[in-house]
Amino acid sequence: MEAWYLVSHKAGRNNLFRAQLSVQHRHLNLFSPQVRILHQRTDRPGHRRIIEPLFPGYLFIELDPEMIHPVKIEEECAGISHFVRHGNEIRPVPDDIIDDIMALPLCGYAEDRMKSRRQLAREKKQRLAQRRHTCPDPDLVTQRIRDIITQPDPDNRTAMFLALTDGLSRRLMKEAS
């Protein structure tokens, strides 16, 4: 079954682009959320608006591990370093987290932009109904994602996101067993 997985790419901006190209050549969906941040200018008073990755060094890939083994992606895709593991296991990122991140203004997904507002509202209502069954407190998850977005330091954003996904995946694994 297809799911979204968190993948680390090698350091450097060029490796992000190389990773994106190599994943797209395999006809897989990928998602690298971006955020607009105000940085203090060093050359004069004022701020500069910069768009940077929300989670530097990471991107999301949608794949079915039964069709394409994650190790094959790690070995054959240029720029990809490794899949993020929880313990010793590669786990998918919960859908409610991906939905919340994709709903951010700068993180819009291309297919969603093509849909009508009525269709998007209907799908969002269905997702919320499903989340109430799978996620103990969807409003808390949404609030934590907003807290992550407002964090100015990219390293702190990444650490907070990894802690959130690890905690949710552990909870979902407990509920499944």
N, C-alpha and C positions, 0 to 999 in steps of 0.2 A: 504494500500500500504506500502510495506517495505521501511524503511528509517533508517538512522543512527541517534542515539540519544546519547547525552553526559550524562554519569552516574558518580556519585561520589561514590568512595568506601571508606570504613572506613579506618582510619589512620593505617599505618603499612604495611610493605612489605608482611607479611604473609596474610593480608587481600586482597591484590591485587591478590595473587595466589588463595585464597579461592573464591574470586569473579569470577575469570576466570574459575575455575573448575565448580562452580555452574551454571554459564551461559552456559558453554559448555554442561553440563548435560541436559539442556533444548533444546539443538540442535539449539542454536542461534549463529550467527557470532558475534565475538567481536574483537576489535582492540585496542591494547594498544601501541601507538607509542613510540619508544625508540630513544635516541640520545646519541652520544658519545661525552663526554666532557673532557677537560683537567682540572684536579684539581691540585692545588699547593700542593706539598708534605709537610707535617709538620715535618717529621723525618729527612729530608735531602733536599738539593737543587734539584730542578727538578720538573717534572710534572708526573702525573699518569693519564692514560686514563681510564675513567669510563663510563660504559653504564648505563644510568638511564632513567626513564620515562620522555618523553617530557613534559607531563603535570602531575606532581605528584598529586595523589589523584583522577585522572579521567581516564576513559576509554570509548570507543565507543561501543555501542551495536546496531546491525541491527535487527529490529523487525517490525512487523506490529501491531500497537496498537489495531486494531480491532480484531486480533486473540488472542493476549496475552496482557492483560491490564498491563500498566506500574506499577500500584500499586502492582500487584501480584509479579512482579520482585523485587520490593523494599522490600516486606514483606517476600518472600520465598527464595531469593538467599542469601546465606551466604556471608558476606563481602560487599554487596552492601548497600550503605547508602541511596541514593536518585537520582532521575533524576534531571538534571539541568533544572530549570524553568526560563522562561523569563516572568516576571510579575507573573502571577499565572498559566501559561500555559506551558505545555511541547511541545517544538517545535523541529522538526528534524534539524540536522546540514545540511546546504546546501551541495549538492553533490560535487560542485566544490572545497570546502574546504577539504572534505574527499579525493578527488582525488589528490589534491596537497600534502596533508600529506602522503598519501600512496605512492606517487612518490619519497619521500625522500629516500636516500640510506639505512638507517637503518630501515626504516619503510616499507619495501617491503611486500606485501601481498602474501601469499603462492600460491594462485591460479594464480596470475600474473606471478610468476616465472616459471610456467609450460607452459605458452603461448609462441608462437614464437614472435620474435621481429617484424615481419611484422604485425602480428595480433594485437600486442600491439600498434603499430604506427597507424593502422587503427582505433582502438577504441579511441585512444587519439585524433585523428583528428575529429571523430564524437562528442566526448565530448566537444571539443573546439567550434565546430559549435553550439552545444546546449547551451553552456555557453554564447555565444554572444547574445542569445535571453533572457536568464534568469538573467544574471549578467551584470550590467552596464559597469564594467571595470574589466575583468578577469585578466589582467596584474597587476592591482593594488592589487587585492586579493593575487595573487601569490607573489608579492613583500612584502606584509604585513606578509605573512606566513614565507618568508625567514628572515624577520626582527625578527620574534618571535623565529625562530630556533637559530639565532645567539645570542640571549639574554642569558647570562651565569646564571642568577639567575632564578631558577625554579618557584618561586612565581611570578616574573614579567612575565615569559613566559605564565603562566596560566592566569594571569589577562589580558594580551594582547589578548590571544586567546578568552577568554570569551567576551571581548569587541568587537572583530571582529565578532564573531558569533551572538552576540546580535544585532549589527548594521545591519548585512546582513539579519537576520531574520525579523527585523522590516521593512527594505526596501522591502523585498519580500512580507510581509503581506500587505503593503500599495499598492503595484502594483497589488496584487490579488484582493483587494477590490475596 
